[in-house]
Amino acid sequence: MDIEEIAKKEEIEEERLKRYIKEGKIVILKNINHDIEPVAVGKGVRVKVNANIGTSRSFIDLETEKEKARVAEKYGADTIMDLSTGGDLDKIRREIMKTVSIPIGTVPIYQAAEEQLKRKRAIVEMTEDDIFNAIEKHLKDGVDFITVHVGVTRETIKKLRERLCSVVSRGGSFLAAWMIHNEEENPLYRNFDYLLEMAKNFDAVLSLGDGLRPGCIKDATDFSQLSELYTLGKLVRRSREYGVQSMVEGPGHIPLDQIEANVLLEKKICDEAPFYVLGPIVTDVSLGYDHITGAIGGAMAALYGADFLCYVTPSEHLALPTVEDVKLGVIASRIAAHSVNLLRKKRSFEKDMSVARGRKLLNWKTQITHSIDPEFASSVRKERSGDMETCSMCGDLCAIKILREALK
């Protein structure tokens, strides 16, 4: 790990970076078997963005998923998670890892469940070995971080019937159903030390999954969510004792007025472990536009201290994302992350200053070059304003042009 290079990229002092890594407040995403540049997530570094891709059992097309990965990386995703549940999962994962040069995360229990279904067996019949064999396979392949739903325990699922939307996490539902059917404790929780040993062997990061995240704003900040969070706090401390990097995944559907409290709770309960949030989704009515809803929640969560934004696409709650959905989701979450990073990092602020200087001079090339999606900005400019000095919105009534001439 090149601490000096990471510190330079993140605009953080080397000694502070080292201290935060040692304290578990920053994690470094890089499996020893994966030849990539490491990515830092956590306190004092830039807010990062993750893009989820992957097949479903009803739509399997490896080339499409590889294109999604390329597009996600092109438009600025810091990491990618392969959430595939259909097809040759080993081949899909390995091909995606070859396609991009950024950290990759997975949810190994998806593969354990899929292999059960291929054998014409119920998911609740999978064994502990099935789960841990999938984890080991992913880590050996070089996966940099894995989501493990270790906080879904017999205690934390006691009040699920009181929820409107019960469990919306696939991995969380697999384990909750498994525990109910087998009347046994979550194997990942019960054998957490074994899981730590596996992760340590590959210097992989454990992303402690929010299997009981709220799936609608009515369920936000309820017993199930908070009891899982308390459990994860204990497991964060156990991970640090063992020398394993961990971060905590968070909600989910959260109304605006609860986002700050949720972030502060995670930071307090989990001793400032990096916080990885899905969205948050701040309203349930925005089907088809949840990339916007997620960006609103993500910007607020990051402002209050969240470290890692999992993007949401326009297809969320509706369908498997297309390549275009991936692009829109990444851009929306990057805007959310950047809006907070420009308050923290000089380099991010300078990008805004470059656009502002270009705008003052009516220098369209400069504005477009430093925008978040130069290709789209350039196409709009070319199509609707052409060679005009100003834009077609104001034309000769351009405020900047009028004042510039008046001040000569």
Secondary structure as GFF3:
##gff-version 3
##sequence-region A 1 408
A	DSSP	alpha_helix	3	10	.	.	.	ID=ss1
A	DSSP	alpha_helix	14	23	.	.	.	ID=ss2
A	DSSP	beta_strand	26	29	.	.	.	ID=ss3
A	DSSP	beta_strand	39	42	.	.	.	ID=ss4
A	DSSP	beta_strand	48	53	.	.	.	ID=ss5
A	DSSP	alpha_helix	62	74	.	.	.	ID=ss6
A	DSSP	beta_strand	79	82	.	.	.	ID=ss7
A	DSSP	alpha_helix	89	99	.	.	.	ID=ss8
A	DSSP	beta_strand	104	106	.	.	.	ID=ss9
A	DSSP	alpha_helix	108	118	.	.	.	ID=ss10
A	DSSP	three_ten_helix	123	125	.	.	.	ID=ss11
A	DSSP	alpha_helix	128	141	.	.	.	ID=ss12
A	DSSP	beta_strand	145	148	.	.	.	ID=ss13
A	DSSP	three_ten_helix	160	162	.	.	.	ID=ss14
A	DSSP	alpha_helix	170	182	.	.	.	ID=ss15
A	DSSP	alpha_helix	187	190	.	.	.	ID=ss16
A	DSSP	alpha_helix	192	202	.	.	.	ID=ss17
A	DSSP	beta_strand	205	208	.	.	.	ID=ss18
A	DSSP	three_ten_helix	217	219	.	.	.	ID=ss19
A	DSSP	alpha_helix	223	242	.	.	.	ID=ss20
A	DSSP	beta_strand	246	250	.	.	.	ID=ss21
A	DSSP	alpha_helix	256	269	.	.	.	ID=ss22
A	DSSP	beta_strand	275	278	.	.	.	ID=ss23
A	DSSP	alpha_helix	290	304	.	.	.	ID=ss24
A	DSSP	beta_strand	308	310	.	.	.	ID=ss25
A	DSSP	alpha_helix	323	344	.	.	.	ID=ss26
A	DSSP	alpha_helix	346	360	.	.	.	ID=ss27
A	DSSP	alpha_helix	364	369	.	.	.	ID=ss28
A	DSSP	alpha_helix	374	384	.	.	.	ID=ss29
A	DSSP	three_ten_helix	395	397	.	.	.	ID=ss30
A	DSSP	alpha_helix	399	406	.	.	.	ID=ss31
###
